[in-house]
């Protein structure tokens, strides 16, 4: 493999930093374990940024290096795979496979979209439907794959209005990415954030608390983004024209029935999904962990009598590479916290910043981080441990800082390669879609809007919901 100039420079910088770190005496107050942790952390970050090597492979290599050098134990490395957040994601993907197999998602989308009578109504009804999918399908790439057939059906119905098709092509990934913050299972980065908070501060953010904090932000940012997409990709004449899409038109391009009586599989799946979500939201009442609820739902969804999908087929949809990545980066987070590396790394930062200014800096950095680290999970793996350590030193509530960083990192729309949903909808043969210029125009408007909205929630809304700015 031939290295590019950028990759060569990054590798040289990482190796130079590692050489400085491992030599005793160069950095007073830094223990041996902390030196090794920072060296591995620097190499992994540079590899994520500057090489085409698979993110999971890099994370596993970093976890193995930390274990082999004695920074963390093998029990810590392998124990992360048994973390309840990993099980929550596995079971959520089994439930999502059952939803996809039943055809329930297409029926729900047709029900919402067919009520639109104007372009703006179509835009916001589509946005609402996409926000709801955050409860049914974990991870943004899975939601994008589920939503693609719905978009293709709409594109065929609106084939004579090219600008509207392009607008919808941009709307789908934009809302999918921004609405992921609604639930704990919306993105793997959320589970990494929860794990880092637990290891570093002992504070556990559960499904219900995340829902309470994230859902209002998801709704507000998604509909704000819908307006931004509408105004940056269409003209006034496009927006004023009437729209009338019937369920029968969508049915012509759908594999599953979207009209008529519900099939038994759809009814069972809808009841099961509603029950699981209700149990997740009422965790404080019954005290059953979300992972256990998800496991019960997965067993029922794949059961021979009541299920809509075979367990063997459902498990094929689980992104095992993502789970291994999460487990390895959780181990890296433990090493950063326990060795004192994270605390030392942020010790030179000014701690007398006002809380609002501190959070603003965190949000700006997290919003721009996708230009360097394309993987959302990798961004959280790098940023959240440092944000939590810096927040503790600055007297800011680490939960508020970590949530703000994770929410801001959900913006990744600048380039076609910035996120998998953006890439998926940018390359659709035979269907008009957006160009890199469209993305840049949208990002110029949406980046400051979403960053300001996250800061508003962190300073004004989340404190009302039990997460104060200052500890």
Secondary structure, DSSP 8 states (H G I E B T S, - for coil): ----HHHHHHHHHHHHHHHHHHSTTSSTT--HHHHHHHHHHHHHHHHHHH--S-HHHHHHHHHHHHHHTTSS-HHHHHHGGG-HHHHHHHHHHHHHHHHHHHTHHHHHHHHHHTT--BHHHHHHHHHHHHHHGGGTS-SHHHHHHHHHHHHHHHHHHTTT-HHHHHHHHHHHHHHHHHGGGGSGGG-HHHHHHHHHHHHHH-----HHHHHHHHHHHHHHHHHHHHHHHHHHH--HHHHHSB----HHHHHTT-SS--SSS--HHHHHHHHHHHHHHHHHHTHHHH---HHHHHHHHHHHHT-TTT-SS-HHHHHTTS-HHHHHHHHHHHHHHHHHHHTSHHHHHTTTS-S-S-HHHHHHHHHHHHHHGGGT---HHHHHHHHHHHHHHHHHHHTB-HHHHHHHHHHHTT---SSTTSSHHHHHHH--TTS----HHHHHHHHHHHHHHHHHHHHHIIIIIGGGGT--SB-
